[in-house]
Amino acid sequence: MGQYVNQQLFNSVADRNEQADMGEHQPERDALDQAWTEIRAGLRRALGVRLFDQWIRPLRLGSFCAQSGTLDLEAPSEFAASYVSSNFATRLALAWRTMTVGVQDVRIVRASDANEAVAVAPRAPRPQEGAESFRAGSPTQGSSAGRDNTARGAAGGGRLLQRFEPRHDFASFMTDESNVLAASAAKAMASATRPAFNPLFIHGPTGFGKTHLLHAIAQSYAQTLGGDAQTPVRDGAILYMSAERFMNEFVAAIRANDTFSFKAKLRDARMLLIDDIQFIAGKGPTQEEFLHTLNDLIDAGARIAIAADRPPQQLGAVDPRILSRLAGGLVADIQPAGLDLRMKILQARRETVAPITVPDDVIALLAGSIRTSIRELEGAFNKLVAYAQLVDKAITTELAQSMLAESLRASHRRITIDEIQKLCAAHYRIDQSEMRSQRRARAVARPRQVAMYLAKKLTPRSLPEIGRVFGGRDHSTVIHAVKTIEAMRLDNPEMDADIRTLQKQLEG
């Protein structure tokens, strides 16, 4: 089925109207409807009537991207989408994969007003639309990866902006001294006036708003480009993708012997936004293509915004020419949010869950205890509100402490891979950048293996995630390092003592 749909997509005519698209993809929709009926029946038995009626029954089928295998399930509200995504997303994804209808990933999104008013079959992306493309002038939805396919009213004749997460705009991004530079630079990047810098490089810890700012830039700039109804934003004018997606699409273009289309698509953009650029570390051919893309877009006057978890100078195994380009624009950091900002964020979230009452002392407890990530802070808030709603209990500090005990404990001390790398480098007297380098000398490789071992034991990061932080290495390299150090601890008392010392220092 998936192969058939993909073939139909590639055979579609570029100027096919919306009605033709709906007719072409009717078999696909029928198959999805049938699969959804079976999945709902199974979930009703597994979850029970109460949970099913509360969270699963309101979900509706949204758009489906056959290229990526991503299906949207639309929830009636933002809160419902957040709760279902946190608690049932994995179960839903597994259920869909077993149905053999081409679905590989499931996203829970808030239904837009347009989708609630009329059911429209999704428009299939054309072959050249591999990256997320932001456009105006069409009421149909296309594909995106990891973000909501939503429609929002834009300036100029009620036209629609596509594929944005509605919450991720400048109005909802709260600032203090920890992020004001990044927010101000992002607004300048999206303004009608050409910014004094290009590219914009935003870096900071995970979960503090980098992706939010990239989406806000794209939304605002799309409105800037829109002008009026006679000058819509053309396809591909604004491209957003993760570094991983950039790599995957580049490799796919090479395999298909169609790198020209890939390059043309990128170089035709007026704005390019890349998230998690640290993942291109160690990927030579991808870095080469990315460098040429940067140069061509900058020379053409296009705007570029990039996000990463560390500054350019700390991106190991990245071409120095790329680092020079990135550092040549504006580098803006996002620091961990202070107490006042965390309080403001929770107070704003409280307004969205009315009439549920969240007392000020509960807000203060959460804001004062969970400091590691804004994303985790909001997740804890959502969990507390959902629980109180399900069991019909009033939200109190006692309930919060009981329900979020694990989160509150974990927030006090969270060991990061960066801390592990820094400590191991100091212990073995090597430069921290060697942890991400490609050198295999024993004096470098052994400390790197120790750091990988500790990262696996002391952090919740997956093997592929650990490998990426260590210079883009494969997960099998991490497995080898862990097994090597485990064996050495049994045979070498000195190594065992080193590990114990390092672990004690990390755990405080």
Secondary structure, 3 states (H helix, E strand, C coil): CHHHHHHHHHHCCCCCCHHHHHHHCHHHHHHHHHHHHHHHHHHHHHHCHHHHHHHHCCCEEEEEECCCCEEEEEECCHHHHHHHHHHHHHHHHHHHHCCCCCCCEEEEEECCHHHHHCCCCCCCCCCCCCCEEECECCCCCCCCCCCCCCEEECCCCCCEEECCCCCCCHHHCCCCCCCHHHHHHHHHHHCCCCCCCCCEEEECCCCCCHHHHHHHHHHHHHHHHHCCCCCCCCCCCEEEEEHHHHHHHHHHHHHCCCHHHHHHHHHCCCEEEEECHHHHCCCHHHHHHHHHHHHHHHHCCCEEEEEECCCHHHCCCCCHHHHHHHHCCEEEECCCCCHHHHHHHHHHHHHHCCCCCCCHHHHHHHHHHCCCCHHHHHHHHHHHHHHHHHHCCCCCHHHHHHHCHHHHHHHHCCCCHHHHHHHHHHHCCCCHHHHHCCCCCHHHHHHHHHHHHHHHHHCCCCHHHHHHHCCCCCHHHHHHHHHHHHHHHHHCHHHHHHHHHHHHHHHC
